[in-house]
């Protein structure tokens, strides 16, 4: 059903490719941010749900 819907739209290739590139760009940006994140920050964030300290 989705394939028939996409084929009925004129110029659907543009929408499909742009959504693919948008997803890939988002994935790459998130991956880069995760790699560059400081290890102390990840340690703090991993202990956050377990701590009773409100700060």
mmCIF file of the N, C-alpha and C atoms, coordinates in Angstrom:
data_MODEL
# 
_entry.id   MODEL 
# 
loop_
_atom_site.group_PDB 
_atom_site.id 
_atom_site.type_symbol 
_atom_site.label_atom_id 
_atom_site.label_alt_id 
_atom_site.label_comp_id 
_atom_site.label_asym_id 
_atom_site.label_entity_id 
_atom_site.label_seq_id 
_atom_site.pdbx_PDB_ins_code 
_atom_site.Cartn_x 
_atom_site.Cartn_y 
_atom_site.Cartn_z 
_atom_site.occupancy 
_atom_site.B_iso_or_equiv 
_atom_site.pdbx_formal_charge 
_atom_site.auth_seq_id 
_atom_site.auth_comp_id 
_atom_site.auth_asym_id 
_atom_site.auth_atom_id 
_atom_site.pdbx_PDB_model_num 
ATOM 1   N N  . UNK A 1 1  ? 0.827  -1.180 0.000  1.00 0.00 ? 1  UNK A N  1 
ATOM 2   C CA . UNK A 1 1  ? 0.000  0.000  0.000  1.00 0.00 ? 1  UNK A CA 1 
ATOM 3   C C  . UNK A 1 1  ? 0.879  1.255  0.000  1.00 0.00 ? 1  UNK A C  1 
ATOM 4   N N  . UNK A 1 2  ? 1.929  1.254  0.791  1.00 0.00 ? 2  UNK A N  1 
ATOM 5   C CA . UNK A 1 2  ? 2.809  2.413  0.843  1.00 0.00 ? 2  UNK A CA 1 
ATOM 6   C C  . UNK A 1 2  ? 3.485  2.647  -0.497 1.00 0.00 ? 2  UNK A C  1 
ATOM 7   N N  . UNK A 1 3  ? 3.865  1.571  -1.168 1.00 0.00 ? 3  UNK A N  1 
ATOM 8   C CA . UNK A 1 3  ? 4.524  1.700  -2.465 1.00 0.00 ? 3  UNK A CA 1 
ATOM 9   C C  . UNK A 1 3  ? 3.572  2.322  -3.489 1.00 0.00 ? 3  UNK A C  1 
ATOM 10  N N  . UNK A 1 4  ? 2.311  1.931  -3.470 1.00 0.00 ? 4  UNK A N  1 
ATOM 11  C CA . UNK A 1 4  ? 1.330  2.506  -4.389 1.00 0.00 ? 4  UNK A CA 1 
ATOM 12  C C  . UNK A 1 4  ? 1.099  3.985  -4.084 1.00 0.00 ? 4  UNK A C  1 
ATOM 13  N N  . UNK A 1 5  ? 1.107  4.334  -2.803 1.00 0.00 ? 5  UNK A N  1 
ATOM 14  C CA . UNK A 1 5  ? 0.924  5.730  -2.420 1.00 0.00 ? 5  UNK A CA 1 
ATOM 15  C C  . UNK A 1 5  ? 2.091  6.583  -2.908 1.00 0.00 ? 5  UNK A C  1 
ATOM 16  N N  . UNK A 1 6  ? 3.307  6.096  -2.728 1.00 0.00 ? 6  UNK A N  1 
ATOM 17  C CA . UNK A 1 6  ? 4.500  6.835  -3.162 1.00 0.00 ? 6  UNK A CA 1 
ATOM 18  C C  . UNK A 1 6  ? 4.525  6.975  -4.681 1.00 0.00 ? 6  UNK A C  1 
ATOM 19  N N  . UNK A 1 7  ? 4.143  5.932  -5.390 1.00 0.00 ? 7  UNK A N  1 
ATOM 20  C CA . UNK A 1 7  ? 4.172  5.988  -6.852 1.00 0.00 ? 7  UNK A CA 1 
ATOM 21  C C  . UNK A 1 7  ? 3.138  6.956  -7.404 1.00 0.00 ? 7  UNK A C  1 
ATOM 22  N N  . UNK A 1 8  ? 2.078  7.222  -6.669 1.00 0.00 ? 8  UNK A N  1 
ATOM 23  C CA . UNK A 1 8  ? 1.041  8.125  -7.164 1.00 0.00 ? 8  UNK A CA 1 
ATOM 24  C C  . UNK A 1 8  ? 1.457  9.595  -7.053 1.00 0.00 ? 8  UNK A C  1 
ATOM 25  N N  . UNK A 1 9  ? 2.477  9.890  -6.254 1.00 0.00 ? 9  UNK A N  1 
ATOM 26  C CA . UNK A 1 9  ? 2.940  11.273 -6.088 1.00 0.00 ? 9  UNK A CA 1 
ATOM 27  C C  . UNK A 1 9  ? 3.942  11.600 -7.191 1.00 0.00 ? 9  UNK A C  1 
ATOM 28  N N  . UNK A 1 10 ? 3.724  12.727 -7.858 1.00 0.00 ? 10 UNK A N  1 
ATOM 29  C CA . UNK A 1 10 ? 4.650  13.152 -8.903 1.00 0.00 ? 10 UNK A CA 1 
ATOM 30  C C  . UNK A 1 10 ? 5.954  13.615 -8.265 1.00 0.00 ? 10 UNK A C  1 
ATOM 31  N N  . UNK A 1 11 ? 7.076  13.120 -8.749 1.00 0.00 ? 11 UNK A N  1 
ATOM 32  C CA . UNK A 1 11 ? 8.378  13.489 -8.214 1.00 0.00 ? 11 UNK A CA 1 
ATOM 33  C C  . UNK A 1 11 ? 8.661  12.867 -6.861 1.00 0.00 ? 11 UNK A C  1 
ATOM 34  N N  . UNK A 1 12 ? 8.148  11.688 -6.636 1.00 0.00 ? 12 UNK A N  1 
ATOM 35  C CA . UNK A 1 12 ? 8.297  11.048 -5.327 1.00 0.00 ? 12 UNK A CA 1 
ATOM 36  C C  . UNK A 1 12 ? 9.741  10.675 -5.020 1.00 0.00 ? 12 UNK A C  1 
ATOM 37  N N  . UNK A 1 13 ? 10.579 10.555 -6.042 1.00 0.00 ? 13 UNK A N  1 
ATOM 38  C CA . UNK A 1 13 ? 11.982 10.211 -5.820 1.00 0.00 ? 13 UNK A CA 1 
ATOM 39  C C  . UNK A 1 13 ? 12.662 11.267 -4.949 1.00 0.00 ? 13 UNK A C  1 
ATOM 40  N N  . UNK A 1 14 ? 12.280 12.513 -5.144 1.00 0.00 ? 14 UNK A N  1 
ATOM 41  C CA . UNK A 1 14 ? 12.881 13.607 -4.381 1.00 0.00 ? 14 UNK A CA 1 
ATOM 42  C C  . UNK A 1 14 ? 12.542 13.455 -2.900 1.00 0.00 ? 14 UNK A C  1 
ATOM 43  N N  . UNK A 1 15 ? 11.293 13.127 -2.589 1.00 0.00 ? 15 UNK A N  1 
ATOM 44  C CA . UNK A 1 15 ? 10.877 12.972 -1.202 1.00 0.00 ? 15 UNK A CA 1 
ATOM 45  C C  . UNK A 1 15 ? 11.570 11.786 -0.544 1.00 0.00 ? 15 UNK A C  1 
ATOM 46  N N  . UNK A 1 16 ? 11.670 10.699 -1.255 1.00 0.00 ? 16 UNK A N  1 
ATOM 47  C CA . UNK A 1 16 ? 12.296 9.499  -0.702 1.00 0.00 ? 16 UNK A CA 1 
ATOM 48  C C  . UNK A 1 16 ? 13.783 9.743  -0.456 1.00 0.00 ? 16 UNK A C  1 
ATOM 49  N N  . UNK A 1 17 ? 14.465 10.321 -1.414 1.00 0.00 ? 17 UNK A N  1 
ATOM 50  C CA . UNK A 1 17 ? 15.897 10.574 -1.248 1.00 0.00 ? 17 UNK A CA 1 
ATOM 51  C C  . UNK A 1 17 ? 16.174 11.641 -0.189 1.00 0.00 ? 17 UNK A C  1 
ATOM 52  N N  . UNK A 1 18 ? 15.352 12.674 -0.136 1.00 0.00 ? 18 UNK A N  1 
ATOM 53  C CA . UNK A 1 18 ? 15.575 13.710 0.865  1.00 0.00 ? 18 UNK A CA 1 
ATOM 54  C C  . UNK A 1 18 ? 15.328 13.174 2.273  1.00 0.00 ? 18 UNK A C  1 
ATOM 55  N N  . UNK A 1 19 ? 14.348 12.330 2.455  1.00 0.00 ? 19 UNK A N  1 
ATOM 56  C CA . UNK A 1 19 ? 14.121 11.756 3.782  1.00 0.00 ? 19 UNK A CA 1 
ATOM 57  C C  . UNK A 1 19 ? 15.253 10.811 4.160  1.00 0.00 ? 19 UNK A C  1 
ATOM 58  N N  . UNK A 1 20 ? 15.806 10.086 3.211  1.00 0.00 ? 20 UNK A N  1 
ATOM 59  C CA . UNK A 1 20 ? 16.950 9.224  3.478  1.00 0.00 ? 20 UNK A CA 1 
ATOM 60  C C  . UNK A 1 20 ? 18.166 10.049 3.895  1.00 0.00 ? 20 UNK A C  1 
ATOM 61  N N  . UNK A 1 21 ? 18.454 11.125 3.168  1.00 0.00 ? 21 UNK A N  1 
ATOM 62  C CA . UNK A 1 21 ? 19.595 11.971 3.501  1.00 0.00 ? 21 UNK A CA 1 
ATOM 63  C C  . UNK A 1 21 ? 19.404 12.672 4.838  1.00 0.00 ? 21 UNK A C  1 
ATOM 64  N N  . UNK A 1 22 ? 18.176 13.068 5.143  1.00 0.00 ? 22 UNK A N  1 
ATOM 65  C CA . UNK A 1 22 ? 17.891 13.700 6.426  1.00 0.00 ? 22 UNK A CA 1 
ATOM 66  C C  . UNK A 1 22 ? 18.134 12.718 7.571  1.00 0.00 ? 22 UNK A C  1 
ATOM 67  N N  . UNK A 1 23 ? 17.683 11.494 7.423  1.00 0.00 ? 23 UNK A N  1 
ATOM 68  C CA . UNK A 1 23 ? 17.912 10.473 8.442  1.00 0.00 ? 23 UNK A CA 1 
ATOM 69  C C  . UNK A 1 23 ? 19.400 10.197 8.601  1.00 0.00 ? 23 UNK A C  1 
ATOM 70  N N  . UNK A 1 24 ? 20.123 10.051 7.514  1.00 0.00 ? 24 UNK A N  1 
ATOM 71  C CA . UNK A 1 24 ? 21.554 9.774  7.598  1.00 0.00 ? 24 UNK A CA 1 
ATOM 72  C C  . UNK A 1 24 ? 22.314 10.927 8.238  1.00 0.00 ? 24 UNK A C  1 
ATOM 73  N N  . UNK A 1 25 ? 21.950 12.152 7.892  1.00 0.00 ? 25 UNK A N  1 
ATOM 74  C CA . UNK A 1 25 ? 22.616 13.317 8.482  1.00 0.00 ? 25 UNK A CA 1 
ATOM 75  C C  . UNK A 1 25 ? 22.365 13.364 9.985  1.00 0.00 ? 25 UNK A C  1 
ATOM 76  N N  . UNK A 1 26 ? 21.149 13.117 10.405 1.00 0.00 ? 26 UNK A N  1 
ATOM 77  C CA . UNK A 1 26 ? 20.825 13.097 11.828 1.00 0.00 ? 26 UNK A CA 1 
ATOM 78  C C  . UNK A 1 26 ? 21.613 12.001 12.544 1.00 0.00 ? 26 UNK A C  1 
ATOM 79  N N  . UNK A 1 27 ? 21.678 10.816 11.961 1.00 0.00 ? 27 UNK A N  1 
ATOM 80  C CA . UNK A 1 27 ? 22.402 9.698  12.552 1.00 0.00 ? 27 UNK A CA 1 
ATOM 81  C C  . UNK A 1 27 ? 23.888 10.011 12.677 1.00 0.00 ? 27 UNK A C  1 
ATOM 82  N N  . UNK A 1 28 ? 24.476 10.604 11.672 1.00 0.00 ? 28 UNK A N  1 
ATOM 83  C CA . UNK A 1 28 ? 25.904 10.934 11.704 1.00 0.00 ? 28 UNK A CA 1 
ATOM 84  C C  . UNK A 1 28 ? 26.170 12.017 12.753 1.00 0.00 ? 28 UNK A C  1 
ATOM 85  N N  . UNK A 1 29 ? 25.315 13.024 12.844 1.00 0.00 ? 29 UNK A N  1 
ATOM 86  C CA . UNK A 1 29 ? 25.496 14.091 13.826 1.00 0.00 ? 29 UNK A CA 1 
ATOM 87  C C  . UNK A 1 29 ? 25.417 13.533 15.247 1.00 0.00 ? 29 UNK A C  1 
ATOM 88  N N  . UNK A 1 30 ? 24.443 12.674 15.508 1.00 0.00 ? 30 UNK A N  1 
ATOM 89  C CA . UNK A 1 30 ? 24.314 12.079 16.834 1.00 0.00 ? 30 UNK A CA 1 
ATOM 90  C C  . UNK A 1 30 ? 25.518 11.198 17.146 1.00 0.00 ? 30 UNK A C  1 
ATOM 91  N N  . UNK A 1 31 ? 25.990 10.438 16.167 1.00 0.00 ? 31 UNK A N  1 
ATOM 92  C CA . UNK A 1 31 ? 27.160 9.581  16.387 1.00 0.00 ? 31 UNK A CA 1 
ATOM 93  C C  . UNK A 1 31 ? 28.400 10.414 16.700 1.00 0.00 ? 31 UNK A C  1 
ATOM 94  N N  . UNK A 1 32 ? 28.591 11.514 15.996 1.00 0.00 ? 32 UNK A N  1 
ATOM 95  C CA . UNK A 1 32 ? 29.744 12.381 16.247 1.00 0.00 ? 32 UNK A CA 1 
ATOM 96  C C  . UNK A 1 32 ? 29.648 13.000 17.637 1.00 0.00 ? 32 UNK A C  1 
ATOM 97  N N  . UNK A 1 33 ? 28.468 13.452 18.024 1.00 0.00 ? 33 UNK A N  1 
ATOM 98  C CA . UNK A 1 33 ? 28.299 14.024 19.359 1.00 0.00 ? 33 UNK A CA 1 
ATOM 99  C C  . UNK A 1 33 ? 28.563 12.996 20.451 1.00 0.00 ? 33 UNK A C  1 
ATOM 100 N N  . UNK A 1 34 ? 28.144 11.770 20.241 1.00 0.00 ? 34 UNK A N  1 
ATOM 101 C CA . UNK A 1 34 ? 28.389 10.729 21.232 1.00 0.00 ? 34 UNK A CA 1 
ATOM 102 C C  . UNK A 1 34 ? 29.863 10.375 21.341 1.00 0.00 ? 34 UNK A C  1 
ATOM 103 N N  . UNK A 1 35 ? 30.565 10.353 20.237 1.00 0.00 ? 35 UNK A N  1 
ATOM 104 C CA . UNK A 1 35 ? 31.992 10.035 20.271 1.00 0.00 ? 35 UNK A CA 1 
ATOM 105 C C  . UNK A 1 35 ? 32.772 11.154 20.953 1.00 0.00 ? 35 UNK A C  1 
ATOM 106 N N  . UNK A 1 36 ? 32.367 12.396 20.733 1.00 0.00 ? 36 UNK A N  1 
ATOM 107 C CA . UNK A 1 36 ? 33.091 13.539 21.288 1.00 0.00 ? 36 UNK A CA 1 
ATOM 108 C C  . UNK A 1 36 ? 32.700 13.851 22.732 1.00 0.00 ? 36 UNK A C  1 
ATOM 109 N N  . UNK A 1 37 ? 31.677 13.168 23.265 1.00 0.00 ? 37 UNK A N  1 
ATOM 110 C CA . UNK A 1 37 ? 31.215 13.445 24.613 1.00 0.00 ? 37 UNK A CA 1 
ATOM 111 C C  . UNK A 1 37 ? 32.297 13.072 25.635 1.00 0.00 ? 37 UNK A C  1 
ATOM 112 N N  . UNK A 1 38 ? 32.446 13.897 26.643 1.00 0.00 ? 38 UNK A N  1 
ATOM 113 C CA . UNK A 1 38 ? 33.442 13.645 27.677 1.00 0.00 ? 38 UNK A CA 1 
ATOM 114 C C  . UNK A 1 38 ? 33.043 12.417 28.495 1.00 0.00 ? 38 UNK A C  1 
ATOM 115 N N  . UNK A 1 39 ? 34.041 11.637 28.868 1.00 0.00 ? 39 UNK A N  1 
ATOM 116 C CA . UNK A 1 39 ? 33.790 10.418 29.627 1.00 0.00 ? 39 UNK A CA 1 
ATOM 117 C C  . UNK A 1 39 ? 33.251 10.743 31.020 1.00 0.00 ? 39 UNK A C  1 
ATOM 118 N N  . UNK A 1 40 ? 33.669 11.869 31.588 1.00 0.00 ? 40 UNK A N  1 
ATOM 119 C CA . UNK A 1 40 ? 33.160 12.253 32.907 1.00 0.00 ? 40 UNK A CA 1 
ATOM 120 C C  . UNK A 1 40 ? 31.658 12.557 32.838 1.00 0.00 ? 40 UNK A C  1 
ATOM 121 N N  . UNK A 1 41 ? 31.232 13.143 31.739 1.00 0.00 ? 41 UNK A N  1 
ATOM 122 C CA . UNK A 1 41 ? 29.808 13.450 31.578 1.00 0.00 ? 41 UNK A CA 1 
ATOM 123 C C  . UNK A 1 41 ? 28.982 12.170 31.422 1.00 0.00 ? 41 UNK A C  1 
ATOM 124 N N  . UNK A 1 42 ? 29.497 11.211 30.689 1.00 0.00 ? 42 UNK A N  1 
ATOM 125 C CA . UNK A 1 42 ? 28.761 9.948  30.540 1.00 0.00 ? 42 UNK A CA 1 
ATOM 126 C C  . UNK A 1 42 ? 28.695 9.194  31.863 1.00 0.00 ? 42 UNK A C  1 
ATOM 127 N N  . UNK A 1 43 ? 29.773 9.273  32.664 1.00 0.00 ? 43 UNK A N  1 
ATOM 128 C CA . UNK A 1 43 ? 29.747 8.658  33.983 1.00 0.00 ? 43 UNK A CA 1 
ATOM 129 C C  . UNK A 1 43 ? 28.725 9.311  34.889 1.00 0.00 ? 43 UNK A C  1 
ATOM 130 N N  . UNK A 1 44 ? 28.662 10.634 34.849 1.00 0.00 ? 44 UNK A N  1 
ATOM 131 C CA . UNK A 1 44 ? 27.680 11.369 35.643 1.00 0.00 ? 44 UNK A CA 1 
ATOM 132 C C  . UNK A 1 44 ? 26.255 11.016 35.210 1.00 0.00 ? 44 UNK A C  1 
ATOM 133 N N  . UNK A 1 45 ? 26.007 10.998 33.922 1.00 0.00 ? 45 UNK A N  1 
ATOM 134 C CA . UNK A 1 45 ? 24.671 10.702 33.411 1.00 0.00 ? 45 UNK A CA 1 
ATOM 135 C C  . UNK A 1 45 ? 24.263 9.258  33.699 1.00 0.00 ? 45 UNK A C  1 
ATOM 136 N N  . UNK A 1 46 ? 25.219 8.329  33.707 1.00 0.00 ? 46 UNK A N  1 
ATOM 137 C CA . UNK A 1 46 ? 24.870 6.937  33.975 1.00 0.00 ? 46 UNK A CA 1 
ATOM 138 C C  . UNK A 1 46 ? 24.508 6.724  35.437 1.00 0.00 ? 46 UNK A C  1 
ATOM 139 N N  . UNK A 1 47 ? 25.068 7.537  36.339 1.00 0.00 ? 47 UNK A N  1 
ATOM 140 C CA . UNK A 1 47 ? 24.764 7.406  37.765 1.00 0.00 ? 47 UNK A CA 1 
ATOM 141 C C  . UNK A 1 47 ? 23.568 8.254  38.189 1.00 0.00 ? 47 UNK A C  1 
ATOM 142 N N  . UNK A 1 48 ? 23.101 9.115  37.337 1.00 0.00 ? 48 UNK A N  1 
ATOM 143 C CA . UNK A 1 48 ? 22.025 10.042 37.679 1.00 0.00 ? 48 UNK A CA 1 
ATOM 144 C C  . UNK A 1 48 ? 20.736 9.351  38.125 1.00 0.00 ? 48 UNK A C  1 
ATOM 145 N N  . UNK A 1 49 ? 20.256 8.321  37.437 1.00 0.00 ? 49 UNK A N  1 
ATOM 146 C CA . UNK A 1 49 ? 19.007 7.687  37.889 1.00 0.00 ? 49 UNK A CA 1 
ATOM 147 C C  . UNK A 1 49 ? 19.164 6.952  39.218 1.00 0.00 ? 49 UNK A C  1 
ATOM 148 N N  . UNK A 1 50 ? 20.373 6.619  39.613 1.00 0.00 ? 50 UNK A N  1 
ATOM 149 C CA . UNK A 1 50 ? 20.594 5.848  40.828 1.00 0.00 ? 50 UNK A CA 1 
ATOM 150 C C  . UNK A 1 50 ? 20.829 6.712  42.057 1.00 0.00 ? 50 UNK A C  1 
ATOM 151 N N  . UNK A 1 51 ? 21.174 7.970  41.863 1.00 0.00 ? 51 UNK A N  1 
ATOM 152 C CA . UNK A 1 51 ? 21.512 8.818  43.001 1.00 0.00 ? 51 UNK A CA 1 
ATOM 153 C C  . UNK A 1 51 ? 20.252 9.420  43.622 1.00 0.00 ? 51 UNK A C  1 
ATOM 154 N N  . UNK A 1 52 ? 20.328 9.656  44.939 1.00 0.00 ? 52 UNK A N  1 
ATOM 155 C CA . UNK A 1 52 ? 19.230 10.276 45.663 1.00 0.00 ? 52 UNK A CA 1 
ATOM 156 C C  . UNK A 1 52 ? 19.409 11.785 45.774 1.00 0.00 ? 52 UNK A C  1 
ATOM 157 N N  . UNK A 1 53 ? 20.532 12.293 45.356 1.00 0.00 ? 53 UNK A N  1 
ATOM 158 C CA . UNK A 1 53 ? 20.835 13.710 45.438 1.00 0.00 ? 53 UNK A CA 1 
ATOM 159 C C  . UNK A 1 53 ? 20.027 14.481 44.390 1.00 0.00 ? 53 UNK A C  1 
ATOM 160 N N  . UNK A 1 54 ? 19.235 15.491 44.802 1.00 0.00 ? 54 UNK A N  1 
ATOM 161 C CA . UNK A 1 54 ? 18.439 16.236 43.820 1.00 0.00 ? 54 UNK A CA 1 
ATOM 162 C C  . UNK A 1 54 ? 19.290 17.107 42.896 1.00 0.00 ? 54 UNK A C  1 
ATOM 163 N N  . UNK A 1 55 ? 20.530 17.413 43.247 1.00 0.00 ? 55 UNK A N  1 
ATOM 164 C CA . UNK A 1 55 ? 21.377 18.228 42.411 1.00 0.00 ? 55 UNK A CA 1 
ATOM 165 C C  . UNK A 1 55 ? 22.021 17.326 41.420 1.00 0.00 ? 55 UNK A C  1 
# 
